[in-house]
C-alpha cells in the first residue's frame, strides 16, 4: 500500500479516510477524553499547517493547495489561500470543454451562502445529448471536491432566472447586545 518512500497511494488514503469517518461517527456519541483528544489534536495540526503556509511563498502555497488531500486539510483548518468561489469556479471551468463537446455550456453564477450556482445551457439545438443529469452530477462532484465547505451546488437551467429568496435571519443568529451598566 505504501510506495518505497513510505508514502500512501491515493486509494490507501481514501480507505483510511473512510475508516476515520466510521470511527469518528462512533465517537460522536461517546462522551469522554477520546473525542476531546481528537479535537485537540486536530487544532494543533491545524495550527502547524497554518505555520507552514505562513512560511511558504505564493508558488509553494498554490502547489500545496493544488494537492487534493492537502487542499482539503487547508479548508478544514480555514487556511486555504484561495477563496472558495475561485476554487469552485475553477472546477466548473475544467468541465466546460467536455460539456461544450456535447453541445452545451456552463456559466458560473456565483456563491450565495453555502450554495454554489452554475448555469447549464443545453444548447439551442437540444445539446448535451440528453445527458444533463450526468453533467449535473459531474459539476456537483467537481465543485464539492474543491470546496467541501459548500453544502450544495445548484444547477440553473439556461434562461431561467433564479427568484430571490426572501430575506430571512434565524432568531438564534441574532446576538443580544450588552448594554453597559452605568457606574453608580
C-alpha positions as protocol buffer text, in pm:
chain_id: "A"
residue {
  index: 1
  type: UNK
  ca { x: 0 y: 0 z: 0 }
}
residue {
  index: 2
  type: UNK
  ca { x: 289 y: 238 z: 59 }
}
residue {
  index: 3
  type: UNK
  ca { x: 548 y: 328 z: -201 }
}
residue {
  index: 4
  type: UNK
  ca { x: 921 y: 283 z: -132 }
}
residue {
  index: 5
  type: UNK
  ca { x: 938 y: 631 z: 27 }
}
residue {
  index: 6
  type: UNK
  ca { x: 671 y: 526 z: 278 }
}
residue {
  index: 7
  type: UNK
  ca { x: 401 y: 741 z: 116 }
}
residue {
  index: 8
  type: UNK
  ca { x: 44 y: 620 z: 84 }
}
residue {
  index: 9
  type: UNK
  ca { x: -115 y: 585 z: -257 }
}
residue {
  index: 10
  type: UNK
  ca { x: -442 y: 773 z: -308 }
}
residue {
  index: 11
  type: UNK
  ca { x: -661 y: 460 z: -271 }
}
residue {
  index: 12
  type: UNK
  ca { x: -493 y: 385 z: 62 }
}
residue {
  index: 13
  type: UNK
  ca { x: -555 y: 742 z: 179 }
}
residue {
  index: 14
  type: UNK
  ca { x: -919 y: 717 z: 70 }
}
residue {
  index: 15
  type: UNK
  ca { x: -961 y: 388 z: 260 }
}
residue {
  index: 16
  type: UNK
  ca { x: -814 y: 543 z: 574 }
}
residue {
  index: 17
  type: UNK
  ca { x: -1038 y: 848 z: 543 }
}
residue {
  index: 18
  type: UNK
  ca { x: -1345 y: 625 z: 507 }
}
residue {
  index: 19
  type: UNK
  ca { x: -1244 y: 428 z: 817 }
}
residue {
  index: 20
  type: UNK
  ca { x: -1173 y: 752 z: 1005 }
}
residue {
  index: 21
  type: UNK
  ca { x: -1526 y: 871 z: 924 }
}
residue {
  index: 22
  type: UNK
  ca { x: -1665 y: 548 z: 1072 }
}
residue {
  index: 23
  type: UNK
  ca { x: -1455 y: 576 z: 1389 }
}
residue {
  index: 24
  type: UNK
  ca { x: -1539 y: 945 z: 1438 }
}
residue {
  index: 25
  type: UNK
  ca { x: -1910 y: 874 z: 1390 }
}
residue {
  index: 26
  type: UNK
  ca { x: -1885 y: 623 z: 1674 }
}
residue {
  index: 27
  type: UNK
  ca { x: -1700 y: 870 z: 1896 }
}
residue {
  index: 28
  type: UNK
  ca { x: -1959 y: 1145 z: 1849 }
}
residue {
  index: 29
  type: UNK
  ca { x: -2197 y: 965 z: 2083 }
}
residue {
  index: 30
  type: UNK
  ca { x: -1934 y: 854 z: 2331 }
}
residue {
  index: 31
  type: UNK
  ca { x: -1854 y: 1106 z: 2600 }
}
residue {
  index: 32
  type: UNK
  ca { x: -1506 y: 1114 z: 2739 }
}
residue {
  index: 33
  type: UNK
  ca { x: -1149 y: 1203 z: 2668 }
}
residue {
  index: 34
  type: UNK
  ca { x: -1119 y: 1028 z: 2330 }
}
residue {
  index: 35
  type: UNK
  ca { x: -1330 y: 1285 z: 2146 }
}
residue {
  index: 36
  type: UNK
  ca { x: -1154 y: 1571 z: 2324 }
}
residue {
  index: 37
  type: UNK
  ca { x: -817 y: 1421 z: 2226 }
}
residue {
  index: 38
  type: UNK
  ca { x: -924 y: 1411 z: 1859 }
}
residue {
  index: 39
  type: UNK
  ca { x: -1044 y: 1772 z: 1877 }
}
residue {
  index: 40
  type: UNK
  ca { x: -723 y: 1894 z: 2043 }
}
residue {
  index: 41
  type: UNK
  ca { x: -502 y: 1701 z: 1801 }
}
residue {
  index: 42
  type: UNK
  ca { x: -694 y: 1848 z: 1509 }
}
residue {
  index: 43
  type: UNK
  ca { x: -649 y: 2200 z: 1645 }
}
residue {
  index: 44
  type: UNK
  ca { x: -275 y: 2150 z: 1694 }
}
residue {
  index: 45
  type: UNK
  ca { x: -229 y: 2001 z: 1347 }
}
residue {
  index: 46
  type: UNK
  ca { x: -430 y: 2289 z: 1202 }
}
residue {
  index: 47
  type: UNK
  ca { x: -203 y: 2539 z: 1373 }
}
residue {
  index: 48
  type: UNK
  ca { x: 104 y: 2352 z: 1240 }
}
residue {
  index: 49
  type: UNK
  ca { x: -37 y: 2363 z: 886 }
}
residue {
  index: 50
  type: UNK
  ca { x: -110 y: 2735 z: 920 }
}
residue {
  index: 51
  type: UNK
  ca { x: 251 y: 2795 z: 1028 }
}
residue {
  index: 52
  type: UNK
  ca { x: 381 y: 2601 z: 729 }
}
residue {
  index: 53
  type: UNK
  ca { x: 168 y: 2817 z: 499 }
}
residue {
  index: 54
  type: UNK
  ca { x: 279 y: 3136 z: 676 }
}
residue {
  index: 55
  type: UNK
  ca { x: 638 y: 3049 z: 582 }
}
residue {
  index: 56
  type: UNK
  ca { x: 557 y: 2941 z: 227 }
}
residue {
  index: 57
  type: UNK
  ca { x: 590 y: 3163 z: -77 }
}
residue {
  index: 58
  type: UNK
  ca { x: 292 y: 3207 z: -309 }
}
residue {
  index: 59
  type: UNK
  ca { x: 407 y: 2935 z: -552 }
}
residue {
  index: 60
  type: UNK
  ca { x: 450 y: 2676 z: -277 }
}
residue {
  index: 61
  type: UNK
  ca { x: 115 y: 2770 z: -123 }
}
residue {
  index: 62
  type: UNK
  ca { x: -55 y: 2726 z: -460 }
}
residue {
  index: 63
  type: UNK
  ca { x: 121 y: 2394 z: -515 }
}
residue {
  index: 64
  type: UNK
  ca { x: 16 y: 2267 z: -173 }
}
residue {
  index: 65
  type: UNK
  ca { x: -340 y: 2389 z: -228 }
}
residue {
  index: 66
  type: UNK
  ca { x: -346 y: 2204 z: -562 }
}
residue {
  index: 67
  type: UNK
  ca { x: -295 y: 1870 z: -390 }
}
residue {
  index: 68
  type: UNK
  ca { x: -641 y: 1730 z: -319 }
}
residue {
  index: 69
  type: UNK
  ca { x: -563 y: 1592 z: 26 }
}
residue {
  index: 70
  type: UNK
  ca { x: -362 y: 1893 z: 143 }
}
residue {
  index: 71
  type: UNK
  ca { x: -624 y: 2127 z: -7 }
}
residue {
  index: 72
  type: UNK
  ca { x: -895 y: 1955 z: 198 }
}
residue {
  index: 73
  type: UNK
  ca { x: -685 y: 1994 z: 511 }
}
residue {
  index: 74
  type: UNK
  ca { x: -641 y: 2363 z: 435 }
}
residue {
  index: 75
  type: UNK
  ca { x: -1018 y: 2403 z: 402 }
}
residue {
  index: 76
  type: UNK
  ca { x: -1079 y: 2206 z: 722 }
}
residue {
  index: 77
  type: UNK
  ca { x: -850 y: 2438 z: 914 }
}
residue {
  index: 78
  type: UNK
  ca { x: -963 y: 2758 z: 743 }
}
residue {
  index: 79
  type: UNK
  ca { x: -621 y: 2835 z: 592 }
}
residue {
  index: 80
  type: UNK
  ca { x: -676 y: 2768 z: 221 }
}
residue {
  index: 81
  type: UNK
  ca { x: -505 y: 3050 z: 30 }
}
residue {
  index: 82
  type: UNK
  ca { x: -765 y: 3061 z: -247 }
}
residue {
  index: 83
  type: UNK
  ca { x: -1118 y: 3191 z: -186 }
}
residue {
  index: 84
  type: UNK
  ca { x: -1399 y: 2937 z: -202 }
}
residue {
  index: 85
  type: UNK
  ca { x: -1566 y: 3100 z: -504 }
}
residue {
  index: 86
  type: UNK
  ca { x: -1240 y: 3091 z: -703 }
}
residue {
  index: 87
  type: UNK
  ca { x: -1184 y: 2722 z: -629 }
}
residue {
  index: 88
  type: UNK
  ca { x: -1541 y: 2632 z: -719 }
}
residue {
  index: 89
  type: UNK
  ca { x: -1543 y: 2837 z: -1040 }
}
residue {
  index: 90
  type: UNK
  ca { x: -1210 y: 2686 z: -1150 }
}
residue {
  index: 91
  type: UNK
  ca { x: -1355 y: 2334 z: -1101 }
}
residue {
  index: 92
  type: UNK
  ca { x: -1653 y: 2426 z: -1317 }
}
residue {
  index: 93
  type: UNK
  ca { x: -1425 y: 2578 z: -1583 }
}
residue {
  index: 94
  type: UNK
  ca { x: -1232 y: 2250 z: -1608 }
}
residue {
  index: 95
  type: UNK
  ca { x: -1558 y: 2078 z: -1709 }
}
residue {
  index: 96
  type: UNK
  ca { x: -1659 y: 2332 z: -1974 }
}
residue {
  index: 97
  type: UNK
  ca { x: -1471 y: 2174 z: -2267 }
}
residue {
  index: 98
  type: UNK
  ca { x: -1640 y: 1836 z: -2211 }
}
residue {
  index: 99
  type: UNK
  ca { x: -1983 y: 2000 z: -2182 }
}
residue {
  index: 100
  type: UNK
  ca { x: -1920 y: 2204 z: -2497 }
}
residue {
  index: 101
  type: UNK
  ca { x: -1830 y: 1884 z: -2685 }
}
residue {
  index: 102
  type: UNK
  ca { x: -2181 y: 1763 z: -2600 }
}
residue {
  index: 103
  type: UNK
  ca { x: -2339 y: 2082 z: -2737 }
}
residue {
  index: 104
  type: UNK
  ca { x: -2391 y: 2264 z: -2410 }
}
residue {
  index: 105
  type: UNK
  ca { x: -2212 y: 2514 z: -2192 }
}
residue {
  index: 106
  type: UNK
  ca { x: -2161 y: 2606 z: -1829 }
}
residue {
  index: 107
  type: UNK
  ca { x: -2157 y: 2953 z: -1683 }
}
residue {
  index: 108
  type: UNK
  ca { x: -2052 y: 3040 z: -1330 }
}
residue {
  index: 109
  type: UNK
  ca { x: -2337 y: 3213 z: -1144 }
}
residue {
  index: 110
  type: UNK
  ca { x: -2161 y: 3263 z: -810 }
}
residue {
  index: 111
  type: UNK
  ca { x: -2194 y: 3155 z: -450 }
}
residue {
  index: 112
  type: UNK
  ca { x: -2470 y: 3254 z: -211 }
}
residue {
  index: 113
  type: UNK
  ca { x: -2411 y: 3146 z: 144 }
}
residue {
  index: 114
  type: UNK
  ca { x: -2305 y: 2783 z: 127 }
}
residue {
  index: 115
  type: UNK
  ca { x: -2455 y: 2716 z: -219 }
}
residue {
  index: 116
  type: UNK
  ca { x: -2266 y: 2742 z: -548 }
}
residue {
  index: 117
  type: UNK
  ca { x: -2471 y: 2820 z: -856 }
}
residue {
  index: 118
  type: UNK
  ca { x: -2386 y: 2710 z: -1209 }
}
residue {
  index: 119
  type: UNK
  ca { x: -2597 y: 2781 z: -1516 }
}
residue {
  index: 120
  type: UNK
  ca { x: -2630 y: 2491 z: -1761 }
}
residue {
  index: 121
  type: UNK
  ca { x: -2708 y: 2585 z: -2121 }
}
residue {
  index: 122
  type: UNK
  ca { x: -2807 y: 2270 z: -2304 }
}
residue {
  index: 123
  type: UNK
  ca { x: -2774 y: 2447 z: -2639 }
}
residue {
  index: 124
  type: UNK
  ca { x: -3029 y: 2584 z: -2877 }
}
residue {
  index: 125
  type: UNK
  ca { x: -3045 y: 2251 z: -3058 }
}
residue {
  index: 126
  type: UNK
  ca { x: -3101 y: 2039 z: -2751 }
}
residue {
  index: 127
  type: UNK
  ca { x: -2734 y: 1977 z: -2686 }
}
residue {
  index: 128
  type: UNK
  ca { x: -2582 y: 1763 z: -2411 }
}
residue {
  index: 129
  type: UNK
  ca { x: -2728 y: 1454 z: -2575 }
}
residue {
  index: 130
  type: UNK
  ca { x: -2988 y: 1406 z: -2304 }
}
residue {
  index: 131
  type: UNK
  ca { x: -2706 y: 1370 z: -2054 }
}
residue {
  index: 132
  type: UNK
  ca { x: -2779 y: 1678 z: -1846 }
}
residue {
  index: 133
  type: UNK
  ca { x: -2821 y: 1455 z: -1539 }
}
residue {
  index: 134
  type: UNK
  ca { x: -2467 y: 1325 z: -1596 }
}
residue {
  index: 135
  type: UNK
  ca { x: -2338 y: 1679 z: -1640 }
}
residue {
  index: 136
  type: UNK
  ca { x: -2521 y: 1797 z: -1328 }
}
residue {
  index: 137
  type: UNK
  ca { x: -2368 y: 1514 z: -1124 }
}
residue {
  index: 138
  type: UNK
  ca { x: -2020 y: 1583 z: -1265 }
}
residue {
  index: 139
  type: UNK
  ca { x: -2045 y: 1955 z: -1188 }
}
residue {
  index: 140
  type: UNK
  ca { x: -2164 y: 1889 z: -832 }
}
residue {
  index: 141
  type: UNK
  ca { x: -1888 y: 1636 z: -771 }
}
residue {
  index: 142
  type: UNK
  ca { x: -1613 y: 1857 z: -915 }
}
residue {
  index: 143
  type: UNK
  ca { x: -1719 y: 2170 z: -727 }
}
residue {
  index: 144
  type: UNK
  ca { x: -1773 y: 1997 z: -393 }
}
residue {
  index: 145
  type: UNK
  ca { x: -1437 y: 1819 z: -427 }
}
residue {
  index: 146
  type: UNK
  ca { x: -1251 y: 2153 z: -423 }
}
residue {
  index: 147
  type: UNK
  ca { x: -1492 y: 2340 z: -197 }
}
residue {
  index: 148
  type: UNK
  ca { x: -1625 y: 2089 z: 57 }
}
residue {
  index: 149
  type: UNK
  ca { x: -1740 y: 2371 z: 282 }
}
residue {
  index: 150
  type: UNK
  ca { x: -2028 y: 2425 z: 38 }
}
residue {
  index: 151
  type: UNK
  ca { x: -2348 y: 2239 z: 120 }
}
residue {
  index: 152
  type: UNK
  ca { x: -2491 y: 2228 z: -232 }
}
residue {
  index: 153
  type: UNK
  ca { x: -2431 y: 2306 z: -597 }
}
residue {
  index: 154
  type: UNK
  ca { x: -2744 y: 2437 z: -764 }
}
residue {
  index: 155
  type: UNK
  ca { x: -2768 y: 2387 z: -1139 }
}
residue {
  index: 156
  type: UNK
  ca { x: -2973 y: 2660 z: -1304 }
}
residue {
  index: 157
  type: UNK
  ca { x: -3116 y: 2585 z: -1648 }
}
residue {
  index: 158
  type: UNK
  ca { x: -3022 y: 2847 z: -1906 }
}
residue {
  index: 159
  type: UNK
  ca { x: -3275 y: 3125 z: -1940 }
}
residue {
  index: 160
  type: UNK
  ca { x: -3427 y: 3056 z: -1601 }
}
residue {
  index: 161
  type: UNK
  ca { x: -3386 y: 3348 z: -1371 }
}
residue {
  index: 162
  type: UNK
  ca { x: -3346 y: 3248 z: -1011 }
}
residue {
  index: 163
  type: UNK
  ca { x: -3603 y: 3414 z: -792 }
}
residue {
  index: 164
  type: UNK
  ca { x: -3452 y: 3594 z: -499 }
}
residue {
  index: 165
  type: UNK
  ca { x: -3533 y: 3424 z: -173 }
}
residue {
  index: 166
  type: UNK
  ca { x: -3696 y: 3642 z: 86 }
}
residue {
  index: 167
  type: UNK
  ca { x: -3453 y: 3773 z: 342 }
}
residue {
  index: 168
  type: UNK
  ca { x: -3462 y: 3553 z: 649 }
}
residue {
  index: 169
  type: UNK
  ca { x: -3250 y: 3583 z: 956 }
}
residue {
  index: 170
  type: UNK
  ca { x: -3286 y: 3296 z: 1204 }
}
residue {
  index: 171
  type: UNK
  ca { x: -3354 y: 3424 z: 1553 }
}
residue {
  index: 172
  type: UNK
  ca { x: -3077 y: 3212 z: 1703 }
}
residue {
  index: 173
  type: UNK
  ca { x: -2820 y: 3405 z: 1495 }
}
residue {
  index: 174
  type: UNK
  ca { x: -2914 y: 3740 z: 1641 }
}
residue {
  index: 175
  type: UNK
  ca { x: -2699 y: 3823 z: 1937 }
}
residue {
  index: 176
  type: UNK
  ca { x: -2829 y: 4049 z: 2209 }
}
residue {
  index: 177
  type: UNK
  ca { x: -2606 y: 4348 z: 2255 }
}
residue {
  index: 178
  type: UNK
  ca { x: -2497 y: 4404 z: 2606 }
}
residue {
  index: 179
  type: UNK
  ca { x: -2595 y: 4738 z: 2746 }
}
residue {
  index: 180
  type: UNK
  ca { x: -2318 y: 4899 z: 2950 }
}
residue {
  index: 181
  type: UNK
  ca { x: -2410 y: 4940 z: 3314 }
}
residue {
  index: 182
  type: UNK
  ca { x: -2378 y: 5290 z: 3449 }
}
residue {
  index: 183
  type: UNK
  ca { x: -2135 y: 5326 z: 3733 }
}
residue {
  index: 184
  type: UNK
  ca { x: -2323 y: 5432 z: 4035 }
}
